[in-house]
Amino acid sequence: MSVEITVRGAHEVAAPAERGTVRASVHLWRAAADEAMAAVADAARGRHLSLEAQHDPVAGPVVGWSGDQVHTWLERYDDYGERLRKPAQHARATIVATFSDHEALGRWLTQSAAVEGFEVDQVTWDLTAERRAALERDARVAAVAAAVRQAQDYADALALGEVRAVSLSDDASSRDDDWEAVEPASFAARDADDGAPVPVAPREVVVRAGVRIRFLAG
């Protein structure tokens, strides 16, 4: 007579981040739309040139970047709902850049911090595609091995002999929904006269895998 044993196996692997992606913007407001657009376009252009000078898809330190067009909107009320005496014309340009060197990322943030209206929304840490794929394989194999050990422990306790896997499914409950390690940040434009780089500490990226396996034994 066979006995069915169903177990979950999970495993996680942590590795130092190899890529840091910063999402930033230049946000300014002026009395007139053309003034706001011109000011933001000028500031964003300087940031674009600094990224282009460091851009190399293979060697880095900037392995990829993009700059959004300038968007404008009119603000007639303040944060308290009171009508402004003079409407403010806002303009914003978004910049996204991926660095392979966290020190270079810190230097770029330091330089950018002196730019009026520069803000950072977040820095996202990740691995190269090749490294992530390798760690995912390791995590999946280890998760299956953990499930087999658990099932065999139960079978041994019941003197049922060797277990045989009959079905396997990916266990979403054991998987991290957000596989990227995200570090929210806000670097408003500030006085950077001391030249000290903005501290950027790369996080470890955790890759998780989980399985649900049904075994028969006995």
Protein Blocks (a to p, Z undefined) as FASTA:
>chain_A
ZZddddddddddddddfbdcdddddddddfbfklmmmmmmmmmmmmmmmmmmmgcfklom
blbdcdddddddddfbdfkopacfbdcdddddddddddfbfklmmmmmmmmmmpghiacf
bdcddddfklmmmmmmmmmmmmmmmmmmmmmmmmmmnonojaddfbdcddfklpcfblcd
cdddddddddfklopacddddddddddddddddddeZZ
